Amino acid sequence: MQEHIWEKEYQDPKLVTLSNEPAQSFKDFVRFLRRDQQLDLSNLNILDLGCGNAKNSFYLSEQGVNNKIVGVEISETALKHAKQLAPNGEFLKQSIGTVLPFGDSTFDIVLDVTSSNSLSESEREVYLKEIQRLLKLSGYLFVRALCKDGDKNAQNMLKEFPGKEKDTYIMPDLGLTERVFSRENLIETYSHLGEMLYLDKETHYTKFNNKSYKRNFWVGVWRNN
């Protein structure tokens, strides 16, 4: 069901944007890797979970040479956009809540840019195990997730359109299930994946059905130690 919803969304976008420009928070992450972590942004294997049109992984790959993008996405339409933007990337049509066909410790950087929020808890368990398996020692995980704290719209959605699982709601016009996280829940979810280097909260406005909604997001980075 979620696959059908995302395919429809990419064909007629109401939430996602097909801009090739990454969010500022992702650009800040790339700057953090270069300046604070002194990471050479070349010869990297980059896994983009729920890659959409691959704008984030493509932006990162352009910061150096010999970088390899692997994108995983369930929408065929999104993958078509990704292949156009990053023709040298490798793209796989598959849910990020399933076991992925890659070897252990394959990737230097794993990205989840607001992609895992629609996973069920059983799918999320697989997703977390796969990140742990696939991320190299000293590799980096970037996560942007929906925030529950201080978000009145999220609180209202949880009350009016509750989902079946913890802190989920169902968007009434799309039928899409979304999970929101408190700071405590997010830290707990990713704590076993390594050292948390930073966790920030950011606010954006999303236009849906000609109405503007304020949405809060968590932006966090972990390093596999």
TORFIBA-620531 format. One record per residue (C-alpha): residue in one letter; residue number from 1; x, y, z. Coordinates in Angstrom, 3 decimals, always signed. Each point is the difference from the previous one (the first is absolute). Example, Ala and Ser with C-alpha at 12.3 -4.5 7.8 and 13.67 -1.06 7.14 Angstrom:
<rs>
<r r="A" k="1" c1="+12.300" c2="-4.500" c3="+7.800"/>
<r r="S" k="2" c1="+1.370" c2="+3.440" c3="-0.660"/>
</rs>
This chain:
<rs>
<r r="M" k="1" c1="+0.000" c2="+0.000" c3="+0.000"/>
<r r="Q" k="2" c1="+2.746" c2="+2.463" c3="+0.919"/>
<r r="E" k="3" c1="+1.797" c2="-0.743" c3="-3.292"/>
<r r="H" k="4" c1="-3.151" c2="+0.883" c3="-1.957"/>
<r r="I" k="5" c1="-0.399" c2="+3.219" c3="+1.989"/>
<r r="W" k="6" c1="+3.595" c2="+1.110" c3="-0.589"/>
<r r="E" k="7" c1="-0.198" c2="-0.795" c3="-3.706"/>
<r r="K" k="8" c1="-3.126" c2="+2.124" c3="-0.269"/>
<r r="E" k="9" c1="+1.686" c2="+2.755" c3="+2.012"/>
<r r="Y" k="10" c1="+2.998" c2="+0.168" c3="-2.334"/>
<r r="Q" k="11" c1="-2.274" c2="+0.035" c3="-3.043"/>
<r r="D" k="12" c1="-2.104" c2="+2.822" c3="+1.454"/>
<r r="P" k="13" c1="+2.039" c2="+1.569" c3="+2.852"/>
<r r="K" k="14" c1="-1.840" c2="+1.423" c3="+2.988"/>
<r r="L" k="15" c1="+2.687" c2="-0.419" c3="+2.664"/>
<r r="V" k="16" c1="+3.292" c2="-0.724" c3="-1.746"/>
<r r="T" k="17" c1="+1.895" c2="+2.493" c3="-2.122"/>
<r r="L" k="18" c1="+1.944" c2="-1.051" c3="-3.082"/>
<r r="S" k="19" c1="+2.491" c2="+2.832" c3="+0.317"/>
<r r="N" k="20" c1="+3.625" c2="-0.987" c3="-0.529"/>
<r r="E" k="21" c1="+1.083" c2="+2.246" c3="+2.874"/>
<r r="P" k="22" c1="+0.625" c2="-1.733" c3="+3.353"/>
<r r="A" k="23" c1="-1.320" c2="+1.475" c3="+3.239"/>
<r r="Q" k="24" c1="+2.314" c2="+2.340" c3="+1.862"/>
<r r="S" k="25" c1="+0.294" c2="-2.499" c3="+2.850"/>
<r r="F" k="26" c1="+1.479" c2="-2.542" c3="-2.389"/>
<r r="K" k="27" c1="+2.462" c2="+2.526" c3="-1.374"/>
<r r="D" k="28" c1="+0.945" c2="+0.752" c3="+3.608"/>
<r r="F" k="29" c1="+0.638" c2="-3.717" c3="+0.531"/>
<r r="V" k="30" c1="+2.358" c2="-0.101" c3="-2.974"/>
<r r="R" k="31" c1="+1.812" c2="+3.062" c3="+1.328"/>
<r r="F" k="32" c1="+0.209" c2="-1.680" c3="+3.413"/>
<r r="L" k="33" c1="+1.654" c2="-3.064" c3="-1.526"/>
<r r="R" k="34" c1="+2.563" c2="+2.105" c3="-1.803"/>
<r r="R" k="35" c1="+0.813" c2="+2.627" c3="+2.646"/>
<r r="D" k="36" c1="-0.695" c2="-1.613" c3="+3.360"/>
<r r="Q" k="37" c1="+0.716" c2="-3.636" c3="-0.800"/>
<r r="Q" k="38" c1="+2.793" c2="+0.733" c3="-2.506"/>
<r r="L" k="39" c1="-1.482" c2="-2.686" c3="-2.245"/>
<r r="D" k="40" c1="+1.328" c2="-0.340" c3="-3.535"/>
<r r="L" k="41" c1="-3.166" c2="+0.108" c3="-2.090"/>
<r r="S" k="42" c1="+1.390" c2="-2.256" c3="-2.730"/>
<r r="N" k="43" c1="-0.082" c2="-3.763" c3="-0.592"/>
<r r="L" k="44" c1="-3.145" c2="-0.323" c3="+2.098"/>
<r r="N" k="45" c1="-2.689" c2="-2.663" c3="-0.245"/>
<r r="I" k="46" c1="-3.283" c2="+1.808" c3="+0.717"/>
<r r="L" k="47" c1="-3.266" c2="-1.792" c3="+0.782"/>
<r r="D" k="48" c1="-3.075" c2="+2.186" c3="-0.481"/>
<r r="L" k="49" c1="-3.008" c2="-1.634" c3="+1.694"/>
<r r="G" k="50" c1="-3.270" c2="+1.145" c3="-1.530"/>
<r r="C" k="51" c1="+2.033" c2="+2.026" c3="-2.441"/>
<r r="G" k="52" c1="-2.859" c2="+1.720" c3="-1.846"/>
<r r="N" k="53" c1="+1.634" c2="+1.853" c3="-2.884"/>
<r r="A" k="54" c1="+3.451" c2="-0.518" c3="+1.618"/>
<r r="K" k="55" c1="+0.668" c2="+3.714" c3="+0.411"/>
<r r="N" k="56" c1="+1.678" c2="-0.467" c3="+3.384"/>
<r r="S" k="57" c1="+2.351" c2="-2.842" c3="-0.872"/>
<r r="F" k="58" c1="+0.790" c2="+1.638" c3="-3.339"/>
<r r="Y" k="59" c1="+0.911" c2="+3.258" c3="+1.743"/>
<r r="L" k="60" c1="+2.290" c2="-1.874" c3="+2.386"/>
<r r="S" k="61" c1="+1.588" c2="-1.989" c3="-2.809"/>
<r r="E" k="62" c1="+0.837" c2="+3.224" c3="-1.859"/>
<r r="Q" k="63" c1="+2.159" c2="+1.220" c3="+2.905"/>
<r r="G" k="64" c1="+2.828" c2="-2.372" c3="-0.974"/>
<r r="V" k="65" c1="+1.060" c2="-2.584" c3="-2.556"/>
<r r="N" k="66" c1="-0.590" c2="-3.724" c3="-0.456"/>
<r r="N" k="67" c1="-3.066" c2="+0.042" c3="+2.217"/>
<r r="K" k="68" c1="-2.606" c2="-2.712" c3="-0.511"/>
<r r="I" k="69" c1="-3.725" c2="+0.512" c3="+0.598"/>
<r r="V" k="70" c1="-2.336" c2="-2.889" c3="+0.784"/>
<r r="G" k="71" c1="-3.634" c2="+1.063" c3="+0.323"/>
<r r="V" k="72" c1="-2.889" c2="-2.096" c3="+1.311"/>
<r r="E" k="73" c1="-3.535" c2="+1.150" c3="-0.779"/>
<r r="I" k="74" c1="-3.462" c2="-1.554" c3="-0.422"/>
<r r="S" k="75" c1="-1.387" c2="+2.512" c3="-2.524"/>
<r r="E" k="76" c1="+0.778" c2="-0.757" c3="-3.635"/>
<r r="T" k="77" c1="-0.695" c2="+3.621" c3="-0.916"/>
<r r="A" k="78" c1="+2.450" c2="+1.264" c3="+2.625"/>
<r r="L" k="79" c1="+2.634" c2="-2.409" c3="-1.312"/>
<r r="K" k="80" c1="-0.414" c2="+1.369" c3="-3.515"/>
<r r="H" k="81" c1="+0.761" c2="+3.491" c3="+1.333"/>
<r r="A" k="82" c1="+2.969" c2="-1.366" c3="+1.972"/>
<r r="K" k="83" c1="+1.511" c2="-1.694" c3="-3.055"/>
<r r="Q" k="84" c1="-0.289" c2="+3.237" c3="-1.956"/>
<r r="L" k="85" c1="+1.725" c2="+2.043" c3="+2.703"/>
<r r="A" k="86" c1="+2.644" c2="-2.602" c3="+0.845"/>
<r r="P" k="87" c1="+0.439" c2="-2.246" c3="-3.055"/>
<r r="N" k="88" c1="+3.090" c2="-1.650" c3="+1.471"/>
<r r="G" k="89" c1="-1.805" c2="-1.010" c3="+3.184"/>
<r r="E" k="90" c1="-1.291" c2="-3.466" c3="+0.806"/>
<r r="F" k="91" c1="-3.698" c2="-0.034" c3="+0.848"/>
<r r="L" k="92" c1="-2.118" c2="-2.756" c3="+1.464"/>
<r r="K" k="93" c1="-3.792" c2="-0.180" c3="+0.149"/>
<r r="Q" k="94" c1="-0.568" c2="-1.422" c3="+3.466"/>
<r r="S" k="95" c1="-1.396" c2="+0.967" c3="+3.401"/>
<r r="I" k="96" c1="+2.552" c2="+1.293" c3="+2.501"/>
<r r="G" k="97" c1="-1.786" c2="-2.153" c3="+2.587"/>
<r r="T" k="98" c1="+1.337" c2="-3.206" c3="-1.566"/>
<r r="V" k="99" c1="+3.356" c2="-1.797" c3="-0.103"/>
<r r="L" k="100" c1="+2.161" c2="+1.663" c3="-2.644"/>
<r r="P" k="101" c1="+2.256" c2="-1.892" c3="-2.457"/>
<r r="F" k="102" c1="+3.306" c2="+1.558" c3="+1.090"/>
<r r="G" k="103" c1="+2.934" c2="-1.375" c3="+1.918"/>
<r r="D" k="104" c1="+0.830" c2="+0.782" c3="+3.616"/>
<r r="S" k="105" c1="+1.891" c2="+3.247" c3="+0.681"/>
<r r="T" k="106" c1="-0.458" c2="+1.231" c3="-3.569"/>
<r r="F" k="107" c1="-0.859" c2="+3.666" c3="+0.491"/>
<r r="D" k="108" c1="+1.889" c2="+3.007" c3="+1.334"/>
<r r="I" k="109" c1="-3.135" c2="+2.135" c3="+0.295"/>
<r r="V" k="110" c1="-3.666" c2="-0.962" c3="+0.349"/>
<r r="L" k="111" c1="-2.737" c2="+2.578" c3="-0.576"/>
<r r="D" k="112" c1="-3.610" c2="-0.042" c3="+1.176"/>
<r r="V" k="113" c1="-1.460" c2="+3.353" c3="-0.938"/>
<r r="T" k="114" c1="-3.610" c2="-0.179" c3="+1.266"/>
<r r="S" k="115" c1="-0.421" c2="-3.447" c3="-1.534"/>
<r r="S" k="116" c1="-0.554" c2="-2.488" c3="+2.838"/>
<r r="N" k="117" c1="-2.946" c2="+1.856" c3="+1.576"/>
<r r="S" k="118" c1="-2.500" c2="-2.208" c3="-1.882"/>
<r r="L" k="119" c1="+1.471" c2="-3.322" c3="+1.107"/>
<r r="S" k="120" c1="-1.896" c2="-2.308" c3="+2.324"/>
<r r="E" k="121" c1="+1.743" c2="-0.985" c3="+3.229"/>
<r r="S" k="122" c1="+0.897" c2="-3.434" c3="-1.401"/>
<r r="E" k="123" c1="+1.440" c2="+1.637" c3="-3.122"/>
<r r="R" k="124" c1="+1.857" c2="+2.540" c3="+2.137"/>
<r r="E" k="125" c1="+1.654" c2="-2.817" c3="+1.921"/>
<r r="V" k="126" c1="+1.365" c2="-1.449" c3="-3.257"/>
<r r="Y" k="127" c1="+1.023" c2="+3.474" c3="-1.215"/>
<r r="L" k="128" c1="+2.024" c2="+0.629" c3="+3.173"/>
<r r="K" k="129" c1="+1.693" c2="-3.397" c3="-0.144"/>
<r r="E" k="130" c1="+0.918" c2="+0.583" c3="-3.634"/>
<r r="I" k="131" c1="+1.557" c2="+3.397" c3="+0.733"/>
<r r="Q" k="132" c1="+2.062" c2="-1.569" c3="+2.763"/>
<r r="R" k="133" c1="+1.084" c2="-2.810" c3="-2.330"/>
<r r="L" k="134" c1="+0.782" c2="+2.146" c3="-3.021"/>
<r r="L" k="135" c1="+1.757" c2="+2.982" c3="+1.574"/>
<r r="K" k="136" c1="+3.782" c2="-0.178" c3="+0.163"/>
<r r="L" k="137" c1="+1.883" c2="+0.572" c3="+3.225"/>
<r r="S" k="138" c1="+0.342" c2="+3.787" c3="+0.432"/>
<r r="G" k="139" c1="-2.716" c2="+0.444" c3="-2.640"/>
<r r="Y" k="140" c1="-2.665" c2="+2.695" c3="+0.323"/>
<r r="L" k="141" c1="-3.788" c2="-0.165" c3="+0.172"/>
<r r="F" k="142" c1="-2.065" c2="+3.085" c3="-0.826"/>
<r r="V" k="143" c1="-3.650" c2="-0.036" c3="+1.077"/>
<r r="R" k="144" c1="-2.741" c2="+2.561" c3="-0.537"/>
<r r="A" k="145" c1="-3.218" c2="-1.085" c3="+1.729"/>
<r r="L" k="146" c1="-3.385" c2="+1.459" c3="+0.882"/>
<r r="C" k="147" c1="-0.055" c2="+1.697" c3="+3.397"/>
<r r="K" k="148" c1="-2.773" c2="-0.325" c3="+2.572"/>
<r r="D" k="149" c1="+1.330" c2="+2.554" c3="+2.483"/>
<r r="G" k="150" c1="-1.554" c2="+3.436" c3="-0.346"/>
<r r="D" k="151" c1="-1.833" c2="-0.851" c3="-3.222"/>
<r r="K" k="152" c1="-3.686" c2="+0.900" c3="+0.394"/>
<r r="N" k="153" c1="-0.912" c2="-1.453" c3="-3.382"/>
<r r="A" k="154" c1="+1.569" c2="-3.351" c3="+0.902"/>
<r r="Q" k="155" c1="-1.764" c2="-0.008" c3="+3.374"/>
<r r="N" k="156" c1="-3.323" c2="+0.687" c3="-1.708"/>
<r r="M" k="157" c1="+0.550" c2="-2.735" c3="-2.589"/>
<r r="L" k="158" c1="+0.829" c2="-2.518" c3="+2.742"/>
<r r="K" k="159" c1="-3.244" c2="+0.895" c3="+1.756"/>
<r r="E" k="160" c1="-2.324" c2="+0.242" c3="-3.006"/>
<r r="F" k="161" c1="+1.426" c2="-2.675" c3="-2.323"/>
<r r="P" k="162" c1="+1.920" c2="-2.496" c3="+2.170"/>
<r r="G" k="163" c1="+1.858" c2="-2.878" c3="-1.596"/>
<r r="K" k="164" c1="+0.249" c2="-3.528" c3="+1.337"/>
<r r="E" k="165" c1="+3.506" c2="+0.355" c3="+1.447"/>
<r r="K" k="166" c1="+1.775" c2="+2.301" c3="+2.438"/>
<r r="D" k="167" c1="+0.066" c2="+3.698" c3="-0.956"/>
<r r="T" k="168" c1="-1.433" c2="-0.577" c3="-3.470"/>
<r r="Y" k="169" c1="-2.812" c2="+1.711" c3="-1.853"/>
<r r="I" k="170" c1="-1.657" c2="-0.575" c3="-3.364"/>
<r r="M" k="171" c1="-0.159" c2="+2.966" c3="-2.349"/>
<r r="P" k="172" c1="-3.707" c2="+0.104" c3="-0.900"/>
<r r="D" k="173" c1="+0.310" c2="+1.110" c3="-3.624"/>
<r r="L" k="174" c1="+2.945" c2="-2.242" c3="-0.888"/>
<r r="G" k="175" c1="-0.486" c2="-3.033" c3="+2.226"/>
<r r="L" k="176" c1="+3.697" c2="+0.256" c3="+0.835"/>
<r r="T" k="177" c1="+1.153" c2="-1.090" c3="+3.451"/>
<r r="E" k="178" c1="+2.680" c2="+2.174" c3="+1.621"/>
<r r="R" k="179" c1="+1.986" c2="-0.462" c3="+3.207"/>
<r r="V" k="180" c1="+1.098" c2="+2.979" c3="+2.096"/>
<r r="F" k="181" c1="+2.720" c2="-0.136" c3="+2.655"/>
<r r="S" k="182" c1="+0.649" c2="+1.677" c3="+3.296"/>
<r r="R" k="183" c1="+3.645" c2="+0.843" c3="+0.615"/>
<r r="E" k="184" c1="+0.245" c2="-2.815" c3="+2.531"/>
<r r="N" k="185" c1="-1.550" c2="-2.559" c3="-2.387"/>
<r r="L" k="186" c1="+2.264" c2="+0.990" c3="-2.879"/>
<r r="I" k="187" c1="+3.158" c2="-0.241" c3="+2.086"/>
<r r="E" k="188" c1="-1.126" c2="-3.373" c3="+1.340"/>
<r r="T" k="189" c1="-0.785" c2="-1.276" c3="-3.520"/>
<r r="Y" k="190" c1="+3.446" c2="+0.737" c3="-1.408"/>
<r r="S" k="191" c1="+2.168" c2="-0.256" c3="+3.128"/>
<r r="H" k="192" c1="+1.337" c2="-3.473" c3="-0.822"/>
<r r="L" k="193" c1="+1.290" c2="+1.162" c3="-3.384"/>
<r r="G" k="194" c1="+2.879" c2="+2.016" c3="+1.424"/>
<r r="E" k="195" c1="+0.933" c2="+3.351" c3="+1.500"/>
<r r="M" k="196" c1="-2.480" c2="+2.827" c3="-0.525"/>
<r r="L" k="197" c1="+2.000" c2="+2.962" c3="-1.294"/>
<r r="Y" k="198" c1="-2.868" c2="+2.475" c3="-0.040"/>
<r r="L" k="199" c1="-3.790" c2="+0.207" c3="+0.072"/>
<r r="D" k="200" c1="-1.770" c2="+3.200" c3="-1.037"/>
<r r="K" k="201" c1="-3.607" c2="+1.002" c3="-0.525"/>
<r r="E" k="202" c1="-1.097" c2="+1.992" c3="-3.033"/>
<r r="T" k="203" c1="-3.308" c2="+1.427" c3="-1.158"/>
<r r="H" k="204" c1="-1.433" c2="+0.167" c3="-3.503"/>
<r r="Y" k="205" c1="-3.375" c2="+0.813" c3="-1.510"/>
<r r="T" k="206" c1="-1.670" c2="-2.582" c3="-2.217"/>
<r r="K" k="207" c1="-2.793" c2="+0.892" c3="-2.398"/>
<r r="F" k="208" c1="-2.724" c2="-2.628" c3="-0.294"/>
<r r="N" k="209" c1="-3.456" c2="+0.463" c3="-1.545"/>
<r r="N" k="210" c1="+0.701" c2="+3.732" c3="-0.324"/>
<r r="K" k="211" c1="+0.665" c2="+0.308" c3="+3.731"/>
<r r="S" k="212" c1="+3.347" c2="+0.680" c3="+1.622"/>
<r r="Y" k="213" c1="+1.020" c2="-2.228" c3="+2.920"/>
<r r="K" k="214" c1="+2.870" c2="+0.534" c3="+2.397"/>
<r r="R" k="215" c1="+2.076" c2="-3.164" c3="+0.398"/>
<r r="N" k="216" c1="+2.900" c2="-0.732" c3="+2.319"/>
<r r="F" k="217" c1="+2.814" c2="-2.391" c3="-0.881"/>
<r r="W" k="218" c1="+2.889" c2="-1.631" c3="+1.814"/>
<r r="V" k="219" c1="+3.353" c2="+0.100" c3="-1.741"/>
<r r="G" k="220" c1="+2.561" c2="-2.352" c3="+1.513"/>
<r r="V" k="221" c1="+3.386" c2="-1.522" c3="-0.795"/>
<r r="W" k="222" c1="+1.504" c2="-3.187" c3="+1.450"/>
<r r="R" k="223" c1="+3.454" c2="-1.530" c3="-0.474"/>
<r r="N" k="224" c1="+0.523" c2="-3.740" c3="+0.165"/>
<r r="N" k="225" c1="+2.713" c2="-0.505" c3="+2.600"/>
</rs>
